Each structure stands twice: as structure tokens, then as C-alpha cells.
Amino acid sequence: MDARRKKLLYQSQHCGMKENDILLGRFAGQNLSTMSDEDLSLFEAIMNESDLDLYNWITGREPLPERMKQSVMSAIIHYNSRNL
């Protein structure tokens, strides 16, 4: 795994909220190795959002803002809806 993917994997597994470590870390562990550079950039942008917002969006407690309606966030939500 290249350095960029390793960094994203670590960040996703050590977010700050244990719930997000699970929601994002498991997704990252399963998908980072096959993501394109564009998808990695989208994932990096997701990781820059606040923990509480991410948790609420992924679990459907709050609607996604327009800026988050993109392929990687959709994949994260779908992945977690099947694996919770």
C-alpha cells in the first residue's frame, strides 16, 4: 500500500469518535487499495469534515449537504448500511 493510502487508512481508523473509527475505518480497509486518485481525493475531503457531521450523515440522522453528494460518500453510506 502506498504512503497516501496508508495515511488515509490510519486517519480513518483514528478519527476521534470510536463510532467513526468503525464506520470509516472498516470501509477504508476494504476499499482504499482499489480507489482511483480522484476517489482518494474525495475521501481526503470527507476526512476533513467534523466527526459529528460525518457520523450523522453516514447514519442518516441528518441529510447530506450538496457538497457531500458524491460517489465516495455514497459508497461509505451504502457499505455501512449493509454492515451495521
NORBEL-V861427 format. One record per residue. RES is the residue in one small letter. PHI is phi in radians with two decimals (NA if undefined). Layout:
RES/PHI ; RES/PHI
This chain:
m/NA ; d/-1.30 ; a/-1.06 ; r/-1.10 ; r/-1.16 ; k/-1.07 ; k/-1.10 ; l/-1.14 ; l/-1.09 ; y/-1.06 ; q/-1.04 ; s/-1.23 ; q/-1.63 ; h/-2.39 ; c/-1.29 ; g/2.27 ; m/-1.80 ; k/-0.98 ; e/-1.06 ; n/-1.23 ; d/-0.98 ; i/-1.32 ; l/-1.07 ; l/-1.54 ; g/-1.13 ; r/-1.17 ; f/-1.04 ; a/-1.07 ; g/-1.04 ; q/-1.50 ; n/-2.13 ; l/-1.01 ; s/-1.10 ; t/-1.89 ; m/-1.36 ; s/-1.29 ; d/-1.05 ; e/-1.11 ; d/-1.14 ; l/-1.07 ; s/-1.12 ; l/-1.12 ; f/-1.14 ; e/-1.04 ; a/-1.12 ; i/-1.07 ; m/-1.14 ; n/-1.50 ; e/-1.41 ; s/-1.22 ; d/-1.02 ; l/-1.12 ; d/-1.05 ; l/-1.02 ; y/-1.03 ; n/-1.14 ; w/-1.22 ; i/-1.14 ; t/-1.52 ; g/1.40 ; r/-1.27 ; e/-2.37 ; p/-1.22 ; l/-1.21 ; p/-1.24 ; e/-0.93 ; r/-1.14 ; m/-1.72 ; k/-1.45 ; q/-2.48 ; s/-1.05 ; v/-1.23 ; m/-1.12 ; s/-1.06 ; a/-1.15 ; i/-1.10 ; i/-1.09 ; h/-1.08 ; y/-0.99 ; n/-1.29 ; s/-1.19 ; r/-1.53 ; n/-2.01 ; l/-1.64
